[in-house]
Amino acid sequence: MRIGQLATATGVDVETIRYYEREGLLDAPARESNGYRAYNDRHRQHLTFIRHCRSLDVGLSDVHTLLGLLDNPKRSCAEADELIETQIERIRSRIAALRTLESELVSLRARCKSTRSAATCQILADLAKPT
C-alpha cells in the first residue's frame, strides 16, 4: 500500500508517518519502480501500535523501546511494565501540577468581580506583578 492508504488505514497523517520513519520508529518501506513507498501489513501494525502509545502520551524513546519488545516476543515484558509504571508516575505528577494550577486560577478569579472596569481589575493587577 502507498503512504496515503497507510495514513487512511491508521488515522495517522502522512507527514507524521514520514517523521516516524526518520526517527527510526517505522522501518523504511520498499520502493516501487516508480519511486513510491510500498508499505506492508507490518508497517500498518507498527503504526497502529505507535499511534496507541502516543494516545497514552508515551514518549518516542519509550515507544521505540516498546516496539523493540514487540518485535522480540521472547524477551521479558518486565521492561514494558517498568516503562508503563514510569508513565503512570509522570501522569500523576502532571495531574498534581494541574490541580495546583487550577487552585491558583480559582483564587485569582475570586479576587475580581466582573462589574469592575479593567483599570480596577484585581486579576489584571495580580497578573502584572512580578513573580
DSSP file (Angstrom, degrees, kcal/mol; ACC not computed):
  #  RESIDUE AA STRUCTURE BP1 BP2  ACC     N-H-->O    O-->H-N    N-H-->O    O-->H-N    TCO  KAPPA ALPHA  PHI   PSI    X-CA   Y-CA   Z-CA
    1    1 A M              0   0    0      0, 0.0    38,-3.6     0, 0.0     2,-0.1   0.000 360.0 360.0 360.0 153.5    0.0    0.0    0.0
    2    2 A R     >  -     0   0    0     36,-0.2     4,-2.4     1,-0.1     3,-0.3  -0.390 360.0 -98.2 -87.7 169.4    1.1    3.6   -0.6
    3    3 A I  H  > S+     0   0    0     34,-0.3     4,-2.6     1,-0.2     5,-0.2   0.849 122.3  53.3 -60.6 -37.9    1.6    6.2    2.1
    4    4 A G  H  > S+     0   0    0      2,-0.2     4,-2.2     1,-0.2    -1,-0.2   0.894 110.1  48.0 -64.1 -39.4   -1.8    7.8    1.6
    5    5 A Q  H  > S+     0   0    0     -3,-0.3     4,-2.6     2,-0.2    -2,-0.2   0.898 111.9  49.6 -67.1 -40.4   -3.5    4.4    2.0
    6    6 A L  H  X S+     0   0    0     -4,-2.4     4,-1.8     2,-0.2     6,-0.3   0.909 109.9  51.6 -63.6 -41.8   -1.5    3.7    5.2
    7    7 A A  H  X>S+     0   0    0     -4,-2.6     4,-2.1     1,-0.2     5,-1.0   0.926 112.7  45.2 -60.5 -45.4   -2.4    7.1    6.5
    8    8 A T  H  <5S+     0   0    0     -4,-2.2    -2,-0.2     1,-0.2    -1,-0.2   0.904 112.0  51.9 -64.9 -41.9   -6.1    6.4    5.9
    9    9 A A  H  <5S+     0   0    0     -4,-2.6    -1,-0.2     1,-0.2    -2,-0.2   0.798 123.0  28.7 -66.2 -29.1   -5.9    2.9    7.4
   10   10 A T  H  <5S-     0   0    0     -4,-1.8    -1,-0.2     2,-0.2    -2,-0.2   0.580 100.1-121.9-110.3 -12.8   -4.3    4.0   10.6
   11   11 A G  T  <5 +     0   0    0     -4,-2.1     2,-0.4     1,-0.3    -3,-0.2   0.753  68.3 133.1  74.9  23.6   -5.6    7.6   11.0
   12   12 A V      < -     0   0    0     -5,-1.0    -1,-0.3    -6,-0.3    -2,-0.2  -0.919  61.0-111.5-111.9 133.0   -2.1    9.0   11.0
   13   13 A D     >  -     0   0    0     -2,-0.4     4,-2.1     1,-0.1     3,-0.2  -0.249  22.9-121.5 -60.7 145.8   -1.1   12.0    9.0
   14   14 A V  H  > S+     0   0    0      1,-0.2     4,-2.2     2,-0.2     5,-0.2   0.898 113.6  51.4 -56.0 -44.9    1.3   11.4    6.0
   15   15 A E  H  > S+     0   0    0      1,-0.2     4,-2.2     2,-0.2    -1,-0.2   0.858 107.9  52.8 -64.3 -33.9    3.9   13.8    7.4
   16   16 A T  H  > S+     0   0    0      2,-0.2     4,-2.7    -3,-0.2    -1,-0.2   0.888 106.9  52.6 -67.8 -38.7    3.8   12.0   10.8
   17   17 A I  H  X S+     0   0    0     -4,-2.1     4,-1.9     2,-0.2    -2,-0.2   0.939 110.4  47.3 -60.5 -46.8    4.4    8.7    9.0
   18   18 A R  H  X S+     0   0    0     -4,-2.2     4,-2.4     1,-0.2    -2,-0.2   0.894 110.8  52.6 -62.0 -39.3    7.5   10.2    7.4
   19   19 A Y  H  X S+     0   0    0     -4,-2.2     4,-2.2     1,-0.2    -2,-0.2   0.930 107.4  51.0 -61.7 -45.9    8.6   11.6   10.7
   20   20 A Y  H  <>S+     0   0    0     -4,-2.7     5,-2.4     1,-0.2     6,-1.3   0.860 109.4  51.9 -61.6 -35.1    8.3    8.2   12.4
   21   21 A E  H ><5S+     0   0    0     -4,-1.9     3,-1.3     4,-0.2    -1,-0.2   0.946 109.7  48.1 -63.7 -47.8   10.4    6.8    9.5
   22   22 A R  H 3<5S+     0   0    0     -4,-2.4    -2,-0.2     1,-0.3    -1,-0.2   0.853 111.0  51.9 -61.9 -34.2   13.1    9.4   10.0
   23   23 A E  T 3<5S-     0   0    0     -4,-2.2    -1,-0.3    -5,-0.2    -2,-0.2   0.498 116.4-114.9 -81.5  -4.0   13.1    8.8   13.8
   24   24 A G  T < 5S+     0   0    0     -3,-1.3    -3,-0.2    -4,-0.4    -2,-0.1   0.627  85.5 116.5  81.9  13.4   13.5    5.0   13.2
   25   25 A L  S   <S+     0   0    0     -5,-2.4     2,-0.4    -6,-0.2    -4,-0.2   0.800  77.1  41.7 -82.2 -29.5   10.2    4.0   14.7
   26   26 A L  S    S-     0   0    0     -6,-1.3    -2,-0.2    -9,-0.1    -1,-0.2  -0.959  92.6-116.4-116.4 135.4    9.0    2.7   11.3
   27   27 A D        -     0   0    0     -2,-0.4    -6,-0.1     1,-0.1    -2,-0.1  -0.365  41.8 -96.0 -63.1 146.9   11.2    0.6    9.1
   28   28 A A        -     0   0    0     -7,-0.1    -1,-0.1     1,-0.1     2,-0.1  -0.461  46.4-125.4 -62.6 132.9   11.9    2.2    5.7
   29   29 A P        -     0   0    0      0, 0.0    10,-0.2     0, 0.0    -1,-0.1  -0.367  23.7 -98.3 -78.2 161.3    9.5    0.8    3.2
   30   30 A A  E     -A   38   0A   0      8,-1.0     8,-3.0    -2,-0.1     2,-0.4  -0.321  40.0-122.4 -66.7 161.0   10.4   -0.8   -0.1
   31   31 A R  E     -A   37   0A   0      6,-0.2     6,-0.2    -2,-0.0     5,-0.1  -0.914  14.2-134.0-112.1 137.6   10.3    1.4   -3.1
   32   32 A E    >   -     0   0    0      4,-3.1     3,-2.3    -2,-0.4     6,-0.0  -0.323  37.9 -96.8 -75.9 169.1    8.2    0.6   -6.2
   33   33 A S  T 3  S+     0   0    0      1,-0.3    -1,-0.1     2,-0.1    -2,-0.0   0.771 127.3  54.8 -60.4 -26.0    9.8    1.0   -9.6
   34   34 A N  T 3  S-     0   0    0      2,-0.1    -1,-0.3     3,-0.0     3,-0.1   0.408 122.7-106.0 -87.9   2.4    8.2    4.5   -9.8
   35   35 A G  S <  S+     0   0    0     -3,-2.3    -2,-0.1     1,-0.3     2,-0.1   0.304  74.1 138.7  93.3  -8.9    9.9    5.5   -6.6
   36   36 A Y        -     0   0    0      1,-0.1    -4,-3.1    -5,-0.1    -1,-0.3  -0.386  60.4-106.1 -68.9 146.6    6.7    5.4   -4.4
   37   37 A R  E     -A   31   0A   0     -6,-0.2     2,-0.6    -3,-0.1   -34,-0.3  -0.496  28.5-151.8 -69.9 141.4    7.0    3.9   -1.0
   38   38 A A  E     -A   30   0A   0     -8,-3.0    -8,-1.0    -2,-0.2   -36,-0.2  -0.922  14.0-168.0-120.3 104.6    5.4    0.5   -0.7
   39   39 A Y        -     0   0    0    -38,-3.6     2,-0.2    -2,-0.6   -11,-0.0  -0.566   2.0-159.5 -91.8 154.7    4.1   -0.2    2.8
   40   40 A N     >  -     0   0    0     -2,-0.2     4,-1.8     1,-0.0     3,-0.3  -0.611  39.6 -84.3-123.5-175.1    3.1   -3.6    4.1
   41   41 A D  H  > S+     0   0    0      1,-0.2     4,-2.7     2,-0.2     5,-0.2   0.823 124.2  59.1 -63.7 -31.9    0.9   -5.0    6.9
   42   42 A R  H  > S+     0   0    0      2,-0.2     4,-2.8     1,-0.2    -1,-0.2   0.908 104.5  50.5 -64.0 -40.5    3.8   -4.9    9.4
   43   43 A H  H  > S+     0   0    0     -3,-0.3     4,-2.8     2,-0.2     5,-0.2   0.924 111.1  49.3 -60.4 -43.9    4.1   -1.1    8.8
   44   44 A R  H  X S+     0   0    0     -4,-1.8     4,-2.4     2,-0.2    -2,-0.2   0.923 112.0  47.8 -61.7 -44.6    0.3   -0.8    9.4
   45   45 A Q  H  X S+     0   0    0     -4,-2.7     4,-2.3     2,-0.2    -2,-0.2   0.928 114.2  46.2 -63.1 -45.4    0.6   -2.9   12.6
   46   46 A H  H  X S+     0   0    0     -4,-2.8     4,-3.0     2,-0.2    -2,-0.2   0.910 112.5  50.0 -64.6 -41.6    3.6   -0.9   13.9
   47   47 A L  H  X S+     0   0    0     -4,-2.8     4,-2.7    -5,-0.2    -1,-0.2   0.894 110.2  50.1 -65.8 -38.7    1.9    2.4   13.1
   48   48 A T  H  X S+     0   0    0     -4,-2.4     4,-2.1    -5,-0.2    -1,-0.2   0.913 112.3  48.7 -62.2 -42.7   -1.2    1.4   14.9
   49   49 A F  H  X S+     0   0    0     -4,-2.3     4,-2.5     2,-0.2    -2,-0.2   0.930 112.3  47.8 -61.7 -47.5    0.9    0.4   17.9
   50   50 A I  H  X S+     0   0    0     -4,-3.0     4,-2.9     1,-0.2     5,-0.2   0.928 110.4  52.0 -60.7 -46.1    2.8    3.7   17.8
   51   51 A R  H  X S+     0   0    0     -4,-2.7     4,-1.9     1,-0.2    -1,-0.2   0.902 110.2  48.4 -58.9 -42.0   -0.5    5.7   17.5
   52   52 A H  H  X S+     0   0    0     -4,-2.1     4,-0.9     2,-0.2    -1,-0.2   0.925 111.7  49.6 -65.2 -43.8   -1.9    3.9   20.5
   53   53 A C  H ><>S+     0   0    0     -4,-2.5     5,-2.2     1,-0.2     3,-0.9   0.928 111.4  49.0 -58.7 -45.3    1.3    4.5   22.5
   54   54 A R  H ><5S+     0   0    0     -4,-2.9     3,-1.9     1,-0.3    -1,-0.2   0.839 103.5  59.9 -66.5 -32.3    1.2    8.2   21.6
   55   55 A S  H 3<5S+     0   0    0     -4,-1.9    -1,-0.3     1,-0.3    -2,-0.2   0.750 105.3  50.4 -66.1 -21.4   -2.5    8.4   22.6
   56   56 A L  T <<5S-     0   0    0     -4,-0.9    -1,-0.3    -3,-0.9    -2,-0.2   0.259 121.7-114.0 -94.8   9.2   -1.3    7.4   26.0
   57   57 A D  T < 5 +     0   0    0     -3,-1.9     2,-0.4     1,-0.2    -3,-0.2   0.751  57.3 164.1  63.5  28.3    1.3   10.2   25.9
   58   58 A V      < -     0   0    0     -5,-2.2    -1,-0.2    -6,-0.1    -2,-0.1  -0.631  40.0-114.9 -74.9 130.5    4.2    7.7   25.8
   59   59 A G     >  -     0   0    0     -2,-0.4     4,-2.5     1,-0.1     3,-0.2  -0.210  21.0-111.2 -66.6 157.3    7.3    9.4   24.6
   60   60 A L  H  > S+     0   0    0      1,-0.2     4,-2.5     2,-0.2     5,-0.1   0.851 116.4  53.6 -61.9 -36.8    9.0    8.5   21.4
   61   61 A S  H  > S+     0   0    0      1,-0.2     4,-1.8     2,-0.2    -1,-0.2   0.899 111.7  46.2 -66.3 -37.1   12.1    6.9   23.0
   62   62 A D  H  > S+     0   0    0      2,-0.2     4,-2.7     1,-0.2    -2,-0.2   0.874 109.8  53.9 -70.6 -36.3    9.8    4.7   25.1
   63   63 A V  H  X S+     0   0    0     -4,-2.5     4,-2.7     2,-0.2     5,-0.2   0.920 107.0  52.7 -60.7 -42.5    7.7    3.8   22.0
   64   64 A H  H  X S+     0   0    0     -4,-2.5     4,-1.9     1,-0.2    -2,-0.2   0.924 110.4  47.3 -58.8 -44.9   11.0    2.8   20.4
   65   65 A T  H  X S+     0   0    0     -4,-1.8     4,-1.8     2,-0.2    -2,-0.2   0.923 111.9  49.7 -62.6 -44.9   11.8    0.5   23.3
   66   66 A L  H  X S+     0   0    0     -4,-2.7     4,-2.6     1,-0.2    -2,-0.2   0.877 108.3  53.1 -64.0 -37.7    8.3   -1.0   23.3
   67   67 A L  H  X S+     0   0    0     -4,-2.7     4,-2.4     2,-0.2    -1,-0.2   0.893 106.1  54.3 -63.1 -38.2    8.5   -1.6   19.6
   68   68 A G  H  X S+     0   0    0     -4,-1.9     4,-0.5     1,-0.2    -2,-0.2   0.890 110.2  46.1 -60.9 -39.0   11.7   -3.5   20.2
   69   69 A L  H >< S+     0   0    0     -4,-1.8     3,-0.8     2,-0.2     6,-0.3   0.899 110.4  53.3 -69.5 -40.4   10.0   -5.6   22.8
   70   70 A L  H 3< S+     0   0    0     -4,-2.6    -2,-0.2     1,-0.2    -1,-0.2   0.890 110.1  48.0 -60.2 -39.5    7.0   -6.2   20.4
   71   71 A D  H 3< S+     0   0    0     -4,-2.4    -1,-0.2     1,-0.2    -2,-0.2   0.576 113.1  49.9 -79.9  -9.2    9.4   -7.4   17.7
   72   72 A N    X<  +     0   0    0     -3,-0.8     3,-2.2    -4,-0.5    -1,-0.2  -0.659  66.6 175.2-127.8  75.1   11.2   -9.7   20.1
   73   73 A P  T 3  S+     0   0    0      0, 0.0    -1,-0.1     0, 0.0    -2,-0.1   0.610  72.9  64.6 -63.2 -13.4    8.4  -11.7   21.8
   74   74 A K  T 3  S+     0   0    0      2,-0.1     3,-0.1     3,-0.0    -5,-0.1   0.633  82.7  97.6 -84.4 -12.4   10.8  -14.0   23.7
   75   75 A R  S <  S-     0   0    0     -3,-2.2     2,-0.1    -6,-0.3    -3,-0.0  -0.357  88.4 -94.4 -71.5 156.6   12.2  -11.0   25.7
   76   76 A S    >   -     0   0    0      1,-0.1     3,-0.6    -2,-0.0     4,-0.3  -0.396  20.3-139.8 -68.5 145.8   10.7  -10.4   29.2
   77   77 A C  T 3> S+     0   0    0      1,-0.2     4,-2.4     2,-0.1     5,-0.2   0.342  79.9 102.0 -87.9   8.1    7.9   -7.9   29.4
   78   78 A A  H 3> S+     0   0    0      1,-0.2     4,-2.4     2,-0.2    -1,-0.2   0.874  79.3  53.0 -58.5 -37.8    9.4   -6.5   32.7
   79   79 A E  H <> S+     0   0    0     -3,-0.6     4,-2.5     2,-0.2    -1,-0.2   0.896 108.4  49.4 -66.5 -39.1   10.8   -3.5   30.7
   80   80 A A  H  > S+     0   0    0     -4,-0.3     4,-2.3     2,-0.2    -2,-0.2   0.920 111.1  50.3 -63.3 -43.3    7.4   -2.8   29.3
   81   81 A D  H  X S+     0   0    0     -4,-2.4     4,-2.3     1,-0.2    -2,-0.2   0.911 111.3  48.5 -60.5 -43.4    5.9   -3.0   32.8
   82   82 A E  H  X S+     0   0    0     -4,-2.4     4,-2.4     2,-0.2    -2,-0.2   0.899 110.3  51.2 -65.4 -41.6    8.6   -0.6   34.1
   83   83 A L  H  X S+     0   0    0     -4,-2.5     4,-2.1     1,-0.2    -2,-0.2   0.913 111.9  46.5 -62.7 -42.2    8.0    1.9   31.2
   84   84 A I  H  X S+     0   0    0     -4,-2.3     4,-2.4     2,-0.2    -2,-0.2   0.889 110.5  52.8 -69.3 -38.1    4.3    2.0   31.8
   85   85 A E  H  X S+     0   0    0     -4,-2.3     4,-2.0     2,-0.2    -2,-0.2   0.917 109.8  49.1 -61.3 -42.7    4.8    2.4   35.6
   86   86 A T  H  X S+     0   0    0     -4,-2.4     4,-2.2     1,-0.2    -2,-0.2   0.893 109.9  51.7 -62.9 -39.9    7.1    5.3   34.9
   87   87 A Q  H  X S+     0   0    0     -4,-2.1     4,-2.5     2,-0.2    -2,-0.2   0.891 106.6  53.7 -65.1 -38.9    4.5    6.8   32.6
   88   88 A I  H  X S+     0   0    0     -4,-2.4     4,-2.5     1,-0.2    -1,-0.2   0.917 108.8  49.4 -60.5 -43.1    1.8    6.4   35.3
   89   89 A E  H  X S+     0   0    0     -4,-2.0     4,-2.3     2,-0.2    -2,-0.2   0.896 109.5  51.6 -64.1 -40.5    4.1    8.4   37.7
   90   90 A R  H  X S+     0   0    0     -4,-2.2     4,-2.4     2,-0.2    -2,-0.2   0.930 111.2  47.7 -59.8 -45.2    4.6   11.1   35.0
   91   91 A I  H  X S+     0   0    0     -4,-2.5     4,-2.6     1,-0.2    -2,-0.2   0.913 110.5  51.1 -64.3 -43.2    0.8   11.4   34.6
   92   92 A R  H  X S+     0   0    0     -4,-2.5     4,-2.2     1,-0.2    -1,-0.2   0.895 110.3  50.1 -61.3 -39.5    0.2   11.5   38.3
   93   93 A S  H  X S+     0   0    0     -4,-2.3     4,-2.2     2,-0.2    -1,-0.2   0.914 111.2  48.3 -64.5 -42.9    2.8   14.3   38.6
   94   94 A R  H  X S+     0   0    0     -4,-2.4     4,-2.5     2,-0.2    -2,-0.2   0.885 109.4  53.1 -65.0 -38.6    1.2   16.3   35.8
   95   95 A I  H  X S+     0   0    0     -4,-2.6     4,-2.3     2,-0.2    -1,-0.2   0.924 109.3  49.1 -62.0 -44.1   -2.3   15.8   37.4
   96   96 A A  H  X S+     0   0    0     -4,-2.2     4,-2.0     1,-0.2    -2,-0.2   0.912 111.6  49.0 -61.2 -42.9   -0.9   17.2   40.7
   97   97 A A  H  X S+     0   0    0     -4,-2.2     4,-2.3     1,-0.2    -1,-0.2   0.894 110.8  50.4 -64.6 -39.2    0.6   20.2   38.9
   98   98 A L  H  X S+     0   0    0     -4,-2.5     4,-2.7     2,-0.2    -1,-0.2   0.862 108.0  52.9 -67.5 -35.2   -2.7   20.8   37.1
   99   99 A R  H  X S+     0   0    0     -4,-2.3     4,-2.3     2,-0.2    -1,-0.2   0.903 109.8  48.8 -65.6 -39.9   -4.6   20.7   40.4
  100  100 A T  H  X S+     0   0    0     -4,-2.0     4,-2.2     2,-0.2    -2,-0.2   0.925 111.9  49.3 -63.0 -44.2   -2.2   23.3   41.8
  101  101 A L  H  X S+     0   0    0     -4,-2.3     4,-2.4     1,-0.2    -2,-0.2   0.915 109.9  51.1 -60.8 -44.4   -2.7   25.4   38.6
  102  102 A E  H  X S+     0   0    0     -4,-2.7     4,-2.6     1,-0.2     5,-0.2   0.921 109.2  50.9 -59.4 -44.4   -6.5   25.1   38.9
  103  103 A S  H  X S+     0   0    0     -4,-2.3     4,-2.3     1,-0.2    -1,-0.2   0.908 110.2  49.3 -60.7 -43.0   -6.3   26.2   42.5
  104  104 A E  H  X S+     0   0    0     -4,-2.2     4,-2.3     1,-0.2    -1,-0.2   0.898 112.1  48.2 -64.0 -40.7   -4.3   29.3   41.6
  105  105 A L  H  X S+     0   0    0     -4,-2.4     4,-2.7     2,-0.2    -2,-0.2   0.895 110.7  50.4 -68.1 -40.0   -6.7   30.2   38.8
  106  106 A V  H  X S+     0   0    0     -4,-2.6     4,-1.9     2,-0.2    -2,-0.2   0.915 111.9  48.6 -62.7 -42.7   -9.7   29.8   41.1
  107  107 A S  H  X S+     0   0    0     -4,-2.3     4,-0.6    -5,-0.2    -2,-0.2   0.910 112.1  48.8 -62.8 -42.8   -8.1   32.0   43.7
  108  108 A L  H >< S+     0   0    0     -4,-2.3     3,-1.2     1,-0.2     4,-0.2   0.921 110.3  50.6 -63.6 -44.5   -7.2   34.6   41.1
  109  109 A R  H >< S+     0   0    0     -4,-2.7     3,-1.3     1,-0.3    -1,-0.2   0.858 103.5  60.2 -61.9 -35.5  -10.7   34.6   39.7
  110  110 A A  H 3< S+     0   0    0     -4,-1.9    -1,-0.3     1,-0.3    -2,-0.2   0.653  92.7  68.7 -68.7 -15.1  -12.2   35.1   43.2
  111  111 A R  T << S+     0   0    0     -3,-1.2     2,-0.4    -4,-0.6    -1,-0.3   0.535  98.9  51.6 -81.7  -6.1  -10.3   38.4   43.6
  112  112 A C    <   -     0   0    0     -3,-1.3     2,-0.4    -4,-0.2     9,-0.1  -0.961  64.5-146.1-136.5 147.9  -12.3   40.3   41.0
  113  113 A K    >   -     0   0    0     -2,-0.4     3,-1.9     1,-0.1     9,-0.1  -0.929  23.9-130.9-109.5 138.5  -15.9   41.0   40.2
  114  114 A S  T 3  S+     0   0    0     -2,-0.4    -1,-0.1     1,-0.3     7,-0.0   0.604 100.1  73.3 -67.2  -9.9  -16.8   41.3   36.5
  115  115 A T  T 3  S+     0   0    0      2,-0.0    -1,-0.3     0, 0.0     2,-0.1   0.585  80.9  91.9 -81.2  -7.9  -18.6   44.6   37.2
  116  116 A R  S <  S-     0   0    0     -3,-1.9     2,-0.2     1,-0.1     5,-0.1  -0.360  82.6-108.3 -79.0 163.2  -15.4   46.5   37.7
  117  117 A S    >   -     0   0    0      1,-0.1     3,-1.2    -2,-0.1     4,-0.3  -0.490  31.0-108.2 -83.3 163.2  -13.5   48.2   34.9
  118  118 A A  G >  S+     0   0    0      1,-0.3     3,-1.0     2,-0.2     6,-0.1   0.828 118.0  65.2 -60.1 -31.3  -10.3   46.8   33.6
  119  119 A A  G 3  S+     0   0    0      1,-0.3    -1,-0.3     5,-0.0    -3,-0.0   0.785 112.3  32.8 -63.4 -27.1   -8.4   49.7   35.3
  120  120 A T  G <  S+     0   0    0     -3,-1.2     2,-0.4     4,-0.0    -1,-0.3   0.221  85.7 132.1-113.6  13.7   -9.5   48.3   38.7
  121  121 A C    <>  -     0   0    0     -3,-1.0     4,-1.9    -4,-0.3     5,-0.1  -0.537  44.2-158.3 -71.5 120.3   -9.5   44.6   37.8
  122  122 A Q  H  > S+     0   0    0     -2,-0.4     4,-2.8   -11,-0.2     5,-0.2   0.809  90.5  59.9 -69.6 -30.2   -7.6   42.7   40.5
  123  123 A I  H  > S+     0   0    0      2,-0.2     4,-2.4     1,-0.2    -1,-0.2   0.956 108.5  43.6 -60.9 -49.9   -6.9   39.8   38.1
  124  124 A L  H  > S+     0   0    0      1,-0.2     4,-1.5     2,-0.2    -2,-0.2   0.891 113.9  51.3 -63.5 -39.6   -5.1   42.1   35.8
  125  125 A A  H  X S+     0   0    0     -4,-1.9     4,-0.6     1,-0.2    -1,-0.2   0.919 111.9  46.3 -64.5 -42.9   -3.2   43.7   38.6
  126  126 A D  H >< S+     0   0    0     -4,-2.8     3,-0.8     1,-0.2    -2,-0.2   0.887 111.2  51.6 -68.2 -37.6   -2.1   40.4   40.1
  127  127 A L  H 3< S+     0   0    0     -4,-2.4    -1,-0.2     1,-0.2    -2,-0.2   0.792 106.2  56.0 -68.6 -26.0   -1.0   39.1   36.7
  128  128 A A  H 3< S+     0   0    0     -4,-1.5    -1,-0.2    -5,-0.2    -2,-0.2   0.649  86.8 100.4 -80.0 -14.8    1.1   42.3   36.1
  129  129 A K  S << S-     0   0    0     -3,-0.8     2,-0.1    -4,-0.6    -3,-0.0  -0.434  84.5-106.8 -70.6 142.9    3.0   41.7   39.4
  130  130 A P              0   0    0      0, 0.0    -1,-0.1     0, 0.0    -2,-0.1  -0.407 360.0 360.0 -65.1 147.1    6.5   40.2   39.0
  131  131 A T              0   0    0     -4,-0.1    -2,-0.0    -2,-0.1    -3,-0.0   0.461 360.0 360.0 -93.0 360.0    6.6   36.5   40.1
